[in-house]
Every structure is written in structure tokens, then in C-alpha cells.
């Protein structure tokens, strides 16, 4: 008992002494203070945790080229919007550069400064057209795409090349089994592989991007055409009906399937195909049963051809930073050495030339389909409205969840139109 | 020793009372059965009742243990799984192949050690701040029993009902304005806003349980009121202080939102680093669970170390009245 008391006292005393000592120093263990503009040669970059690796190589190269030191402030995706809102609204920012998800650009357009000088004619030619368009808000470029992504088709190459499968498919559907390029082919192949405990594809009811890609493939702008809400037009209905038709070839519980669930299902060998972000091709675990057996193809096309919804991240400079010159130098470095991101764990870039440099190398088979999808005529970015995230969370995702659960598509789309109109008022 | 003897005597007397109740004759007992036999039958019945009650309690305890313990055990097992095992469909509880790779990845990540130090630093400062403010506040409220005191303690409770995000953003701006941006002190102050109301309520209940006679005796012996508080009351409620300290420490240790809004490079705490394993491009379950398991160790040790104090503190007010 006395030993315990002695230990308790020692712990208490130690704690008090530590606290007093640390409090007296008044600083944390992570490094220097991140106050914006604290040193002309230092740039603080706010980045989502997953994108950090993308910029590490750029930061090292930038140090060599310009002498600028880069500190990364890494945050989880779910909290980053709150943090950005908080700092932008206070006018006191702790970072000089922010990596912004494309859907946030319209929300923060007034808090970041133009970087038109980086968008030279040469640069505009080397960046995918949809991204150049999205970066331009109210006549000024406010963000440089640091890396981009899009959904492509990942499929089980071993199953597709299996002689018996090929023969069976040919006799059942009357054409050769190959990576799908159209909605009809995707439906047929999904149906064909739904057997023996395996499913042809997944249907993601908890995320909206995939359905929106199908809307573009059907030939309509997604949700908004300018200020008009067009979610109830024929293309949206056609895309929704196609999306829902795949549920019979997908694992049950589609309403709750999100990106992580779909990726797990594919990596576990439970689905023969998935429409997924291109980065996933290089992230298949080595001990996965499908490792080394996966092929990649461009996103399928509808009546308007191949289309995808790009998922770029933009580097922007806050108006409130006192270190704008160094921040812009860093962004220039990120453009000049954009290809370094491809060698990171995420393996993405934003310049066409960077993707093209790697597209024929082993391990980068997903790049050609990605380039094709991003260059698709119908490929378009999300509508530039500050309410977009709200529309997604409160209208689009619930709409999809009801649709995959058996709801009437025309009624659901009509209801969604009213809700979006109310949100935009 | 004398008090223990007295307790034993009381216990014996209580048991005697119970026994005496069991010898009451019942109409079902025949005359041929002597008092001893009837007493034995009733005692067996009582014992059987106690056994069944004990069994039910054990079952309930086991259910509660499983409900509370299983998520942590699952986290622990996941931290030893290979990457493909962590995302198995359907999920498995035990790893098919045990590996320490996740721990190496998690602990090898830059900033993890610094975040641990920041978490310890922030939690200790926040706990001390909470105790330093809560003890006098609770003492004043319970001893003086003024209307303003009652309003104050209710107001403290109301602050617990405000969503943290509502005060997080203004707090972050305020700390930035006074030059405390991204410091453990700023985060500790923010965490104190969470733990202080709870600490005041807890300490108030512990002070209520301390008889006023003790303080009066100390005063008669020459203590001032503060002297009586320091020398007599606080030692009596030390178990309660330990409980309050644990709650305050845990509130800070596990807090996420304020840490997310108020820290950047030098004071980022481990909960934010753990959350960083979930990115827009994937979720590294293995490393996330490994770091979460390591992060749990200090609080588990602290709880075990102060277990007796906590139990004593929990029961401090139980015999009141």
C-alpha cells in the first residue's frame, strides 16, 4: 500500500513538474510556429493527409531550386473544410498555400488570390481542359491543379482472358468478352459474372460522383445548367435507371456502399469490375487475391461518349497570407515539377505531359485510360456553386439511396429538383 | 485496527440479524422438524437465492464487459493484421497472420512522437487548470450555498450543452489574436472549457459528502478556512480529486475537434494524427488501429494506477445522509 502511495505521489509530482516545465516553455513538440509570413523563406502548406505525399517531392525540389522551406500542415479530409472556413472567416491564416478540393473552390473564391501569371498559354495546353475551366472563377485563375483523378474501369483481367468465360460469354451475348466501353456491355458483363458467390460490379449508393459521370455520358450537364436545375431531365433519368439496373448484379446493401466498401470488395475478389478512381490501380495490396490480375480501361460511354467527373486538388494562395511571394514560388515549383507526384504513394499528377511520360511504363497501366477519360468530350467538372456540397449531402446521396432501394426514379428526380431549387433560393 | 474490529462486530451483528429473521416459523414447516432443521432449510434457500442473484450479476457483468471491451479488442486484433486481412469481406476477428508491420508504419510516420508529447502536455495542463479552478469553485458553491452559487453551477451545466463546434471557431480566432495560435496552452485552455463544468459538478458532490464538523474542528484547532480546506477537506476528498482529474485528463486526451481547429505544426495532438490515416484516397486501417492502440496505453496505465482512488472517489458520496 505504501509502495502504491509512493508511486502515486511520484506520478503526481512528475506530472506537475512536467506540466509546469512545458507550460513555461509555452511551445509544442512539433516544430516552429506556423504563423503565416513568419519567415520569407518558409511556406506553410495546408494539405489533406492523403495528398501530403503528392507534394513531398515537390517541396524537396523547391528547396533546391529556390531555397524555400516547406512545412506541411496535415489534416484529415473530414475536418479540413471546417478548418479552412474558420481561418478564412477570421482573416488570420496559419498557412500560405492551401490544397483545396475542387468542390470547395467556389466556396472560398473570395478568400484566395488570383494566380493568373502561372496559367501561361503553354500551361493551359498541358492541363486537362476541364481543370483549366474549373480553376477559372469570375475571370481569374484561383488555383493550380496539383493532381487530378477520375473514375476509370478496373476489371479482373484473369477472368476476362479465361477461355471458358470467353466462350460462354460469346455464346450468351453474341459478342466477344472484353473490357466494356458502353452501358450495355457493362450491364451484360456484370450480369455474366454474377455467379458462384461473385458479383459483376458494385453499386455505390452512398456517393454521388459515379451517377453524375453517367449523367454526363447521357449528354446533360450535371444537376445544374447555368442557374437552371435540370436534374429531372431525360438524361438524368436515363442515367439513374442504368445505375439502378446494376443492383441485380451487385452485392446487397447498395445504399450503404461507398468508395471504401467498393474498393474492399474489388480488392477481395468479390466483384469482377468496378468503376473507381484511377489511383486505386496502384494501391491494390500485394497480398490481395487480385494483385497482378487487374486490367484498366477508360470509363464507359453513353450516347454522349466517354465522360468522367475529375477529382482534382488545387493549390491556392489565401489573400490573408503575408508570404504571398514565396507561396506563389512554391506553386510554380509544383507546376514545374508536377511529375514528381507520380512517384509518390498516390501516384497522380495534373499535367498531361507528366501522365504521358509514365503511361507506357509497367505499373502505370491506369494512366492511358485516365488520360482518355479526362480528355473525354463530355467530361466536365462539378457545378460551380458554393452550395454544391450541401446539394450532395442533403439531396443527391439520399436520392441515390432511395433509388437503389427501389424508389421510382421520375418521382425522386422531381422531388430532388424542388429541394435543390429551395437550397439555391 | 480498532475501527476494523468495530466493522467486523457490526458485520457479525448484521449477519446475526439476518439469521434471526430466517428462524421465524412458517406454517409449512411441520412440528417434527426442529428449529435447527428449519433454520438450515431457510438458510439453503437464502444461499440459493444469493447464488442465482450472483449468477445473474455475473452474466450482466460479462455482457457489459463484452459490449465495452469488444470494440477495443477488435481494434487491438486489427492492429496485428496484414493489409488485406484488415479489409476482409466478411471481416474476421482474429488475424490470419500476425504482423507488427502496422506498428512500425504508424510509429515511423513523421510527427507521431511529437504529437504524443503534445497530447501529454496538453492533457496535463488542461487537467491542472480544471482542478485549480474547479476545486475552489465547487467548495465555494457547496459551503456558502448562495443563490448566485446555484445560478453559477447551473450555468456551468448549460455550457456543457453548447456544441463544441459553436465555440471552437471563435476560440481559435481569439487564441490567434492573442498570439497563442498553435500552442499547447491555447489547446489546453480550449479543453478546459469542456472539462471544467464537469469538474465543478463532480467536486461539488464530493465536497457535499464531507461533514462540516470536520472543518469546524479544524477551525477550533486554529486553522483558517483556507487552511481547513487545504489540510482537512482536500485530503478527505483526494479520491474525488483523482476521479475528477481522470475525467479531465481523458476529456483532453481524446478530444478531436478543438485540436483540429486550433493546431497545425507544433502542437498537433495524436487524435488528429490518427484521423489522418483516413484520407480521401483510402483508409489505412492497420496503421490507424496500431497508433490508436499505442495511444490507449497511457490512459489504461493511469486508470490502473489510480484504480483504488477512483473507486474510493466514486463511493465517497454514497453514504451521505
Interface residues (C-beta under 8 A of the other chain):
Chain A: X4 X7 X8 X11 X15 X16 X18 X19 X22 X23 X26 X27 X28 X29 X30 X31 X32 X33 X34 X35 X44 X46 X48 X49 X50 X51 X71 X73 X74 X75 X76 X77 X78 X79 X82 X83 X85 X86 X87 X89 X90 X92 X94 X95 X101 X260 X263 X264 X265 X267 X268 X270 X277 X279 X280 X283 X285 X287 X288 X289 X346
Chain B: X82 X83 X84 X87 X88 X89 X111 X113 X114 X115 X117 X118 X120 X121 X124 X125 X128 X165 X168 X169 X172 X173 X176 X177 X181 X182 X183 X184 X185 X188 X256 X257 X260 X261 X263 X264 X265 X266 X267 X268 X272 X275 X276 X277 X278 X279 X280 X281 X282 X283 X305 X306 X308 X309
